[in-house]
């Protein structure tokens, strides 16, 4: 195996020779002096990958652009707490927090901004969500290697590994064949979560989706199929070939990482919170949680109880499954937390109050995670996903998607308030967008969830078919629903498709249970392929500008924190 010195490589192996053409995916050649001490197949897979190499070159280009704009190559200072945030110095970020609004496209951000403002009694358009006030922003291209319109597995893998990959696979590069267990061997990628562990930093993964779902799973798992959440989801040949399901990989994360790097000593992911209990429990009613919604909560067919295995592995750790347990956790004295708050996904924010045993909000989980992780003097890497923005869009519920987006903004505010911009990089972005639109010519301050009312008018505008229409809508999906006060967006899946134009004259479109019209009838609304926003604060944030390949997000985070360099030093 060829050997590479990982920290030197990620810091300075590339020489910037000018801008490259987006159509040229040929690898950039490494510098001759690059040698290694940290060596593994996963590292070589990343470092020799043209996507990874291009990301490194893009970092150098961003640094050069910043120097050109500011007229200096020295660290640039600014008054107040942003002084260190915009300094051009690798490794200034002690902590890194990556927020992912799953499915949070630009139209979603705009509509959520207006709704949040209107909820506060404003017209809405002038309002800003917390992360929109960050000093640096740009756009991200979301396509997968094999797809114009992506999925969450490939996109999140790009963000945390620095390598773009295919639809439906986790933590592996594009040379894998989806569903082929054997093809993943030798194509595994190193993630920033793993590097942070090797570097001795605290790590955390928080999501409102199942913690084994694509976006959170990409931070810790290697899988030829994102759907292999537990062993019952896997084909027999994959199990026989020795592939591990995603839930198993989460609980076994520490052991698996130490197996890959002989002689290293890590302590595993410190904070894990989300949904998805069913993938950790045996298919046996005796193991049901007190708030189980199914007669048999667990799905595992191997008889294993991964919750008790986690507790045996970490006897000092705390496992919680409801709001009361969550509230009882003392962050000052807790070093490890495992929370599984629902059988499947956690509730939509709009529906959270209806949970049987209660659930913490995304902002509450974020606050608790930071309070625990910042006990580590070496810093931390935390990933936070607002997973149900995506699910509400799939269900055609703008109210659900926007409400969850607003809650994500609150979680970002919490993180910004609890951290110092001089030592903590916060990035907020999305994995992809949705076919969600804002249309017509509504007047300023018109209810964003309402029907279009034109400037100077008091009654809804009528289309050419003499019917009113809403500002918000979907290009495809299940179509219009009028469920009144219903807050569970997933109710729509129990009813037939109702796409096309409907008479909304006597329908209150601002209620939680209203689902917008859709044009093309589909069993679920789909992702879209346009660029998404990225917003940043803290050290290295100045590299967030322009339009970027999605895998560059990894390189920005690594440059700001030098996690790869610290990992290299730790395992020498």
N, C-alpha and C positions, 0 to 999 in steps of 0.2 A: 504494500500500500504506500503510495506517495504520502509524504508527511508535510503538514502545513502548520506554521505557528499562528494559532487562531487570533490572538489579540493583535499581533502585528499586521496580520492580513486584513482584519476588519478596520483597523485604524488607518493604514497607509499603503496597501499593496497596489493601489491603482494610481496611474498617472493620468491626469485629465488632459486630453488632447483636443477637446472641443466637443460640441454637442453631437449626439448620435441620432441617426434616423430611427423612428419608432419601429420601422419595418425590419431593422437589422437586429436579429436576436443572437448574433454570433457572440461567443464568449469573449470577454475582455481578458487579456493575458495578465497573469499575476507577475508582480515584481520578482526578479531573480533572487533577491535576498530573503524571500519568505521561507521560513523553516518552521518546524513544529515541536512542541512537547505534548500538547493535548491532541490526541489522535483517535479517531474512530471512523467507522464506515459512515455514520450519520454526519459527521463533520465534513468528510470528503464529499459526500453527496451534496451538501449545501454549498461548499466553497468552490466546487468545480462547476456548479450549475450556472448557466448563462443568465438566468433571472437574478440570482444572488449577486453575481458579478456586476450586472447592470445596475442593481440597486446601490452598490458601493460607488460606482462611477457617478450616479445621480447625486449622492451625498456630496461628493467633491464638487460637482457642478453647482449645487445649492450653496455651498460655502463660498465658492468663487463669485456667484451672483450677489450674495450678501455683501461681500467685500467691495464689489464694484459699485453697488448702490450706495453704500455708506462711505466710500472713498477711503477705506482703511482695511488693513489685514489684521490689525490688532483687535483685541476684544473691544466691542462697542459698549459704551455705558449709557445709561439713561437714568433719570432721577427716580428715586423711590425703589420699591422692591423689585422692579423689573431689571435692575442693573445686571444681576447674574443671569437672568432669564434669557437675555439676548447676547451673552458673551460667547464668543466662538472658542470654546474649550471643551474637548472631549472629556467625558466623565464627571461633569458638574452635577448631574442629577443623582442624588442618593436614592430617590424613590421614583418609580414610574407607574402611572395609572393609565390604563387604556380603557376607555368607555366605548362600547359598540352599541349603537341603536340599530338593532336588527331590522332591516327594511326601511330605515329612516332616510329616505331620499330628500332632495331639496324641497319639493312641494310639501312633504310632510313637515319639515322644519318650519316652512313659511306658515302653513295652516295652523300648526301647534302654537307658534308665536302669537298669531292673531287670536286664537281661542284663549290662550293663557291671559293675554291682555284684556280680552272681553270679559273673562271671568273675574277680572279685577276692576271692572267698571270703565275700562278705557275703550276707545274705538277699536284698538287692537293692532293696527298696522304699524304703529310707532314703537310697539313693545319689542323687547329683546329677551330671548331665553338666556340662561346663565352662560352657556358656552359661547353664545354669539358675541359676548363682550370680551372674549379672549383676544389677545393682541395679534395673533397670527392665524391665518386661515388659507385654505386652498381647495383644490378639487382632487378627487381620486378616481382613477379608471378601474372599474370593477370586473371586467371580463375574466373568465377562466381561460386556461390554455386551450381547452377544447370547446368553449362556449362563448357566444356573444353576450348572452344573458346568463349570469352566474347563479350558483347556489352558495349557501353559507359555509359549507365544508371547505370548498376550494378557496373562497375569499378569506376566511379566517386563517386558514393555513398560511396564505400569503402574508398576512399581517404579522403573524407571530414567528414565522420561520425565515422570511425574506425571500421565499421562492414561490412563484405562481405555480399552480397545479390544476388538475382536472376537477370537474364536477363530481361530487359525491365521495371524495376520498379525504382522509384526515392524516396530517402529519407525514405525508409521503409525496414524492414528486410525480411528475407527469408520466414517468415510465411504468407506473403501476397500471394494471387492468382492474377496473372496478369489479369487486366481487371475487377476485382471484387472490386468495390468501397468500399463496406462494410468491406472487409478483411483488408483494410489498417488501420482501426480504432484500436488503441491499439498497432500497430506495427510501429509507426512513430519513426524515429531516430533524434537525435539532431546533427546538423552540426556545423562545426567550424565557419561558417558565423553567425549562430544564437548565439553561445557562445560569439563571438566577439562583437556582438551587445549588449548582456547583460553585457559584460565587459566594455562597453562605448567606444570601439574602432570604428574607421571609417572602413567601409567595401566597397568593390567594386567587380564587376563581369564584365569582358571584354571578348568578343569572336568575332571571324570573322564568326561564324555560327549564326543562329537565337538564340537570347538570351533565347528563350524558348526550345531550343534543349537540348538533353540529358545531355551533359557535364555541361554547365552553369546552367541548371535547377536543377541539383542535389545539388547545393550549397544552394538553398533556398526553393525548392518545395517538397511536399509529394504527390506522385501520384502512383496509382496502375497500371498506364500505361504511359510510356514516350511519347506516341503519343497524349495525351490529351493536346495539346498546346493551344487550345482555345475551347470554348464551342461547336463549330460546329464539333469538332473532337471526342466528347464524346457521348457514347450511352445514350439514354433517361433515362434509369434506374439509371445511374450514376449521372446525373444531378438531378433527382428526389430525390436521396438519399442524396444530399447535398454536393457531391464532387465538389471541385473547379478546374477549368482548370488552367494550369500552368501560363499563362499570368496574370490571375486574382491573383494568389498567389504571383506573383512578385510585382504587384502594391499594394496588400494588406499585404505585408510582415510584416510591422510594427504592424498593428492591430492584425494579426494572432498570432504573437509572444507574444504580450502583453496579448492576451486572454489566452494563455497557462500558463502564469506566472502572476498571479494576483498581482497587485501592482508595477510591474516593468514599467519603462519608457524608451523606446528606441526611436531612431530617424529614423530607416529604413536604407536600403542600400543607401549609399551616391553616388556611381558612378556605373552606368549601361550603357554599350555600346556594341552594336552588331547589328545584323540584326533581321528580324522577325516582321516588322511593321504590317503585315497582321493579326497577332494574337491579336493585340491591338485595331484594328479599326473595326467599323461596316461594314457589308456587304452592303455598300451603296456608290455609286460613288461620292456622295457629300463630302465624307470624305477622298477622295484620296489625297495623298501627291503630291506635284508638280512634283516629279520624278517617279510617279507610272508607272510601266511597264504593269500592267493589266488594263483592262477597269474598273474593280471594285477591288481595292486593298485589302480591308478588308475582313476578313473571318467570323467575329463574327456574330452570328445569334440572339444574345440577345439584339441588338441595342446599346450596351454600347461602349463608346469611352474611352478606358483605358488611352489613352494619356492625354485627358483633365481631367480625374479623377485624374491622377497623378499630373497634374499641379494645380488642385484645392487643393489637399492634401498638396502639397509643393509649395506654391506661390513664394517662394524665389528661387526655383529650376530652372534650365535651361534645356529646351528640344531642341535638335538639330536633324536634319535629313540629313544634307549634309556636304560637306567639308568646305564650307564657314562658316556655322554656327559653326562647330567644331573649326575652326581657330579663330573665334571671341571670344571664351570662355576665359575669364581671370581667370586662375587657382588661382591666389592670392585672388580674391574676390568671387569666386564661391565655395559654400559649397556642392552643390548637382547638379549632371549632369545626364541626361537621353538622350542617343543617340541611335536612331534606323535608321541605314543608308541604309537599303534596305528592300524591300518588303519581301524577303525571306532571304537566306544567303547573306552575303557580298561577294564581288567579290573575285575570286582568286587573289593573289598578282600579278601574271603575267597579269591579265586582268583588274586590278584596274583602269588603265588609261582610260578604255572605259566606266566607269560608267557615267550615264547621268548627275548626279549632283555632282559627285566626292565623294570619300570616303577617310577617313583617313586610314593610314596603321596600322598594329598591333603595330608597334613600336611607332607610334605617339599616338595611344590610350593609350598605356602603360605609356608613358611619361606624358600625360595629367592626367591620373588617379592618378599617384603617386604625381604629383604636387598639386592635390586637396586633396588627402587623407592625405598627410603629414602635412597638416595644423592642424590636430588633435593632441594635445600634448600627448594623450594617446596611439598613434600609430594606426596601421591599419592592416587589413587582406585583401589581394587582390588576386583574382583568374583570371588568364589570359589564354585563350584557343586559340591555333591556330587550329581552327576547320576544315579548308579546306584542310589541309594535308590529312586527312581521305577521304574527298570527291574526291580529285584528284586521290587517289589510287583506290577508288571504280570505277572511270571512266577509270582506266588503264593508266593514264597520269603521268609518272615519272617526266616530266618537271614541271607539276603543283605542285605535291607533294613536290619535292625538293626545288622549288622556295619558297613555303610557309614555309618550314622548315628553310630555310636561313633567311627569314623574322622573324621567331620566334627567331632565334639566335640573330638577331639585337635587337629585343624587350628585350631579356634577357640582352644584353649589356647595353641598355638604363637603365634598372632597376638597374643593378650593378653600373653604373656610377652615378646614382641619389641617391643611398642609401649608408649607412655606414655598412661594414661587421661586425662591432662590435655590432650593434643593430638590424640588419635586416637579417633574414633567408630567403634565396632564394632557392627554390627547383624546378628543372626542370625534368619532367618525361613524360611518355605517358600513356594513358589508355589501349592501346593494340597495337598490330602490324598488319601487312598486309602480304599477300602471295607474297611478293616482294623480288626478288632475284638478286644477282650479280653473274654472271657465266662466265665460260670460263677462258682463261689465257691471258688476255690483257696485253700488255707491260706497264711499268711505264709511266704515263702521258697520256695514251690513253684517248680520250674524253669519259667521263663517260656515256654520252648519245649516244655515237657512237657505231659502230660495233666493234667486237673483232678483234684487230690486234695483232698478237703474237710478242714476243720478236724477234728482228732482222728483222721483216717483215715490208712491207710498204702497203700491200693490206690486206683486211679483210680475216680472217680465214674462211674456208668453213667447214660446218658440213658434216655428212655422206650422207646427201641428196644433197650435192653440192650447198648449199645455205649459204650465210653469216648469221650471227646472232648477236644480240646486247648483251652487257654486262648485261643490265637490262632487266628484264622480270617479268611476273606474272604467277603464277600457275593456275589461273582461271580468268574469266572475259569476257568482250565483245570482246577482241582481237585487232589486229593491225588496226590503222587508220593512214592515211597520209593526215592531214588537213593543212599542210604547216605552215603558219604564225598564224593560229588560236590560240588564247590564252585562250579561254573558254573551259576547259576540258569537260564540260557537253554536248557539242555538240554531243558527241558519242552516247548519249541515243536516238537520232533521227534516227540512222542507225541500220541495222540488225547486229546480232552477227557475228564476223569475226575471230573466234578463230582458233588456229592451226598455222602451219608453212606457211610463206608467202615469196615470193621472194623480198628481200630487196636490191637487187643489185643496183638499180637505185633510191633508196629512201634515202633522207637525214634524218636520224634518230635523228639528233640534233635539228631539228626545234621545236618550241613550240607546234605545232599541231600534232606531231607524238605520237601515243599511242603504247606501246610495245605489242608484241605478248603475247598471253595467251594460256595455254594448255587446260584447261577444259572450255567448253563454258557455261557461266552463264550471266544472265542479269545485273549483277554487280559483280565486284571483291569482295572478302570477307576478313574479318579479319583473323588473324592468332593467334595461341595460345602460341608462345614462349615468354620468358621473355623480358621485356623492360628495358632500362637503367633508372637510376635515378642519378642526379647530384645535389650537394648542396654546398652552401657557407653561412657562418654566424654562429651565435650561434646555437648549436645543430647539426650542419652539420656532426660532427664526428660520429653521430649515423647512418648515411647513409653509409652502407658498407655491403658486402656480398650479399646474395640472400634473399629477404624479401617478406612476404605476402603484398599484396597491401594495406590492411587496416592499416598497420603499419605507412604509411605516415602520417595519421592523428595524431597518437600518437607521432611521431617525432615533428610535428608542435606544438602540444599542450605542449609537454615537454619543447620545446625551448622557448615558449612564455608564458606558464602558463595561457592561455586564460581561461581555465575552472576554475582555481583558482580565477582569477579576476572576472569572472562571478558570482561565488559563493559569494564572498565578496560584490558584488554590489547589490545582491537581498536579502541579509539577512534582 
